[in-house]
């Protein structure tokens, strides 16, 4: 089974995203006989590239600092959306972590952007330990792998975002229900009901959702003697 088929099979499996990304860099490293293969994702808030997966066990590389967008080789690749090759990272002035490159004996580098719907979300880096001229076939294969990685990452983000939205809607619905119950039981206004819930949330350091759940569960169980303090009239 070739590298692309193995990666496709992993993507459609029940593996977690971190495991899939680790598998992708491992297979890519095997394909190019790379010393180190790493996948970095762009943190939109800090505008930095963060190593998310590598097959390397090097402590120095694992502690590699984040790279600012537009700086270094990887930063330029993400900024421009165009791949870059470097003959020897130890001698290229654009490369930032030359100390790690020397210690790990890294040489040639192929850095390919992770593109999804026209946006660059990260980069796939392949390092060799000896001088290497990356062939057109190798570049094509890495582009395909990078595209597969970009799709699985983007899809995972969509799933997470949709789950967050779903949970937010459920929480809002629960809070509205609890507020209505509090208004009916205590004969208070909507504003007063909400303020009581919010104050109790702040005092107990519990989320509004947890507070709302307590109100609803108390009502369902009809445990009026166990009313939380915020349900009782002053």
C-alpha positions in Angstrom: 0.0 0.0 0.0 1.5 3.4 -1.0 1.8 6.4 1.3 -1.3 8.2 0.1 -3.5 5.2 0.4 -2.3 4.5 3.9 -2.9 8.1 4.9 -6.4 8.0 3.3 -7.2 4.9 5.3 -6.1 6.5 8.5 -8.2 9.6 7.8 -11.3 7.6 7.4 -10.6 5.6 10.6 -11.8 6.3 14.1 -8.4 7.7 15.2 -8.2 11.0 17.1 -6.9 14.0 15.1 -3.5 14.0 17.0 -3.0 10.3 16.1 -3.9 10.9 12.5 -1.4 13.8 12.3 1.3 11.7 13.9 0.6 9.0 11.4 0.8 11.5 8.5 4.2 12.8 9.5 5.5 9.2 10.2 4.4 8.0 6.8 5.8 11.1 5.1 9.1 10.7 6.8 9.3 7.1 5.6 8.4 8.1 2.1 11.2 10.7 1.8 13.5 9.0 4.2 13.5 12.2 6.2 15.4 12.8 9.4 12.6 14.9 10.7 9.1 15.5 9.4 6.9 18.0 11.2 3.4 19.5 10.8 2.9 23.0 12.1 -0.4 24.8 12.4 -1.1 28.5 12.4 -2.5 29.9 15.6 -4.8 32.6 14.4 -4.8 34.5 17.6 -1.0 34.8 18.1 -0.2 34.6 14.4 2.4 31.9 15.2 3.2 28.5 13.8 3.1 25.7 16.4 4.4 22.2 16.0 1.4 19.9 16.2 3.0 16.6 15.1 6.4 15.1 14.4 7.8 11.6 14.2 11.0 12.9 15.8 11.9 12.0 19.4 14.4 14.8 19.6 13.8 16.8 22.8 15.4 19.8 21.2 13.1 19.8 18.2 10.1 19.1 20.4 10.9 22.2 22.4 11.4 24.2 19.2 9.9 27.7 19.7 6.9 28.9 17.8 7.5 30.7 14.5 6.0 34.1 13.8 4.0 34.4 10.6 6.3 35.7 7.8 9.6 34.8 9.6 11.8 31.8 8.9 11.2 29.3 6.1 7.9 28.0 7.4 6.7 31.4 8.3 7.3 32.6 4.7 5.6 29.5 3.3 2.5 30.2 5.3 2.6 33.9 4.4 3.0 33.4 0.7 1.2 30.1 0.3 4.1 28.8 -1.8 6.4 25.9 -1.0 10.1 26.4 -0.5 13.1 24.2 -0.7 16.4 24.8 1.1 19.7 23.1 0.1 21.1 23.3 3.6 19.3 24.9 6.5 22.5 25.2 8.5 23.8 27.7 5.9 20.6 29.5 4.9 20.2 32.8 6.7 16.4 32.6 6.4 16.3 29.6 8.7 15.8 30.6 12.3 16.7 27.5 14.4 20.2 26.9 13.1 21.3 25.6 16.6 18.8 22.8 16.4 19.7 22.1 12.8 23.4 21.7 13.7 22.7 19.6 16.8 20.3 17.3 14.9 22.4 17.3 11.7 19.6 18.6 9.5 20.4 19.5 5.9 17.9 19.9 3.1 14.3 21.0 3.6 11.1 20.9 1.7 8.4 23.1 3.3 4.9 22.8 1.8 1.8 24.8 2.8 -1.4 23.2 4.1 -4.1 24.8 1.9 -7.8 24.6 2.5 -10.2 26.5 0.3 -7.6 29.1 -0.6 -6.4 29.7 3.0 -3.1 28.5 4.4 -3.7 26.8 7.8 -0.2 25.4 8.4 2.9 23.8 6.8 4.4 20.3 6.3 8.2 20.3 6.8 10.5 17.5 5.5 14.2 17.5 6.6 17.0 15.3 5.3 20.3 14.5 7.1 22.3 14.7 3.8 22.2 17.1 0.9 19.1 16.2 -1.3 17.5 17.7 -4.3 13.8 17.1 -4.0 12.4 15.7 -7.3 9.2 16.8 -9.0 7.6 13.5 -8.0 8.6 13.9 -4.4 7.2 17.5 -4.3 3.9 16.3 -5.9 3.6 13.5 -3.4 4.2 15.9 -0.4 1.7 18.4 -1.9 -1.0 15.6 -2.0 -0.2 14.6 1.6 -0.4 18.2 2.7 -3.7 18.7 1.0 -5.1 15.6 2.7 -3.8 16.8 6.1 -5.4 20.2 5.5 -8.8 18.7 4.8 -8.8 16.5 7.8 -7.7 19.4 10.1 -10.3 21.7 8.6 -13.1 19.1 8.9 -12.1 18.5 12.6 -12.3 22.2 13.3 -15.8 22.3 11.7 -17.0 19.4 13.9 -15.6 21.1 17.0 -17.1 24.5 16.1 -20.5 22.9 15.4 -20.4 21.0 18.7 -19.5 24.3 20.5 -22.4 26.1 18.8 -24.8 23.2 19.7 -23.7 23.3 23.4 -24.1 27.1 23.5 -27.6 26.8 22.1 -28.5 24.1 24.6 -27.1 26.2 27.4 -29.0 29.2 26.3 -32.2 27.2 26.1 -31.6 25.7 29.6 -31.0 29.2 31.1 -34.2 30.5 29.5 -36.2 27.6 31.0 -34.6 28.1 34.4 -35.3 31.8 34.3 -38.9 31.2 33.5 -39.3 28.7 36.4 -37.7 31.2 38.8 -40.1 34.0 37.6 -43.1 31.7 38.2 -42.0 30.4 41.6 -40.8 33.6 43.1 -43.0 36.1 41.2 -40.0 38.1 40.1 -39.3 39.9 36.9 -37.2 38.5 34.1 -34.3 40.8 34.9 -34.4 39.9 38.6 -34.5 36.2 37.8 -31.5 36.5 35.6 -29.6 38.7 38.1 -30.2 36.1 40.9 -28.9 33.3 38.7 -25.8 35.4 37.6 -25.0 36.4 41.2 -25.3 32.8 42.4 -23.1 31.7 39.5 -20.4 34.3 40.5 -20.6 33.5 44.2 -20.3 29.7 43.8 -18.0 29.9 40.7 -20.3 27.7 38.8 -21.3 28.3 35.2 -24.7 29.7 34.3 -25.5 26.3 32.7 -24.8 24.4 35.9 -26.9 26.9 37.9 -29.8 26.6 35.4 -29.6 22.8 35.5 -29.9 22.9 39.3 -33.1 25.0 39.0 -34.6 22.7 36.4 -33.7 19.5 38.2 -35.1 20.9 41.5 -38.4 21.7 39.7 -38.6 18.3 38.0 -38.0 16.5 41.3 -40.3 18.9 43.1 -37.8 19.2 45.9 -38.9 22.5 47.2 -37.3 21.9 50.5 -33.9 21.7 48.7 -34.3 25.0 46.9 -31.0 26.8 46.4 -30.7 30.1 48.2 -31.1 32.1 45.0 -34.6 30.6 44.5 -35.9 31.8 47.9 -37.5 35.1 48.5 -35.5 37.5 50.6 
